[in-house]
Amino acid sequence: MKEYLENINKAFESRARLGIMSVLMVEDKVDFNTLKETLQLTDGNLASHLRALEEAEYLRVEKQFVGRKPNTTYHATEAGREAFKSHLDALEQLILNNRQSD
């Protein structure tokens, strides 16, 4: 098997997780509602994907109150950024290698 396939990360297989990490690669921090609206996910669906990425230590959660309202923001960790870049590089190599064989 090609070595680039080894860098395809199962943590980023779903559309939701690809979207979450894509947003976090561009923005320093993003709140829950912004992610929900941007990615058009339900609360439960988004929460489960965020939890999985947090457990993998690919993102960090920060909870605080703004006035009397809770506000949860998410940040990509350095490990998350590196893993996501490696995943994207592997996908790019897969695409390029398949185009060359056509």
C-alpha positions in Angstrom: 0.0 0.0 0.0 1.2 3.5 -0.8 2.8 5.4 2.1 0.5 8.4 1.6 -2.5 6.2 2.4 -1.0 5.7 5.9 -1.5 9.4 6.6 -5.3 9.3 5.9 -6.7 9.9 9.4 -9.9 8.2 10.3 -10.7 11.1 12.7 -11.3 13.3 9.7 -13.4 10.8 7.5 -16.7 12.5 8.1 -17.9 15.6 6.3 -18.7 17.2 9.7 -15.2 16.7 11.1 -13.6 17.9 7.9 -15.7 21.0 8.1 -15.0 21.6 11.7 -11.2 21.3 11.2 -11.4 23.4 8.0 -13.1 26.2 9.9 -10.6 26.0 12.8 -7.6 26.1 10.5 -8.8 29.5 9.2 -10.2 31.0 12.4 -8.3 31.1 15.6 -11.4 30.3 17.6 -15.0 29.6 16.8 -18.1 29.4 19.0 -20.6 26.5 18.9 -23.4 28.4 17.2 -21.1 29.7 14.4 -19.9 26.2 13.7 -23.5 24.9 13.8 -24.7 27.6 11.3 -21.7 27.4 9.0 -21.7 23.6 8.8 -25.6 23.3 8.9 -25.5 20.6 11.6 -27.8 19.8 14.5 -26.7 20.5 18.1 -26.4 16.8 18.9 -24.5 15.9 15.7 -22.1 18.8 16.0 -21.5 18.1 19.7 -20.7 14.4 19.1 -18.2 15.3 16.4 -16.6 18.0 18.6 -16.3 15.6 21.4 -14.6 13.0 19.2 -12.1 15.6 18.0 -11.5 16.8 21.6 -10.9 13.2 22.8 -8.3 12.9 20.0 -6.7 16.1 21.3 -7.2 17.8 18.0 -9.2 20.7 19.5 -9.4 22.6 22.8 -12.7 23.7 24.4 -13.0 27.0 26.3 -16.2 27.6 28.3 -17.0 31.0 29.7 -19.9 33.3 30.3 -20.7 36.4 28.3 -23.0 38.3 30.5 -25.2 35.6 31.8 -25.1 33.4 28.8 -22.7 30.5 28.5 -20.3 30.7 25.5 -18.3 27.7 24.3 -15.4 28.3 21.9 -13.2 25.8 20.1 -9.5 26.1 19.0 -7.5 23.7 17.0 -4.5 22.4 18.9 -1.1 22.2 17.4 -1.4 18.4 17.2 -4.8 18.9 15.5 -3.4 21.3 12.9 -0.5 19.0 12.1 -2.7 15.9 11.8 -5.2 17.7 9.6 -2.4 19.1 7.3 -1.0 15.6 7.0 -4.5 14.2 6.2 -5.0 16.8 3.5 -1.6 16.1 2.0 -2.4 12.4 1.9 -5.7 13.1 0.2 -4.0 15.3 -2.3 -1.4 12.6 -3.1 -4.2 10.1 -3.5 -5.9 12.3 -6.0 -2.8 13.2 -7.9 -1.6 9.6 -8.2 -5.0 8.5 -9.4 -5.1 11.2 -12.0 -1.7 10.2 -13.3 -2.8 6.6 -13.8 -5.8 7.7 -16.0 
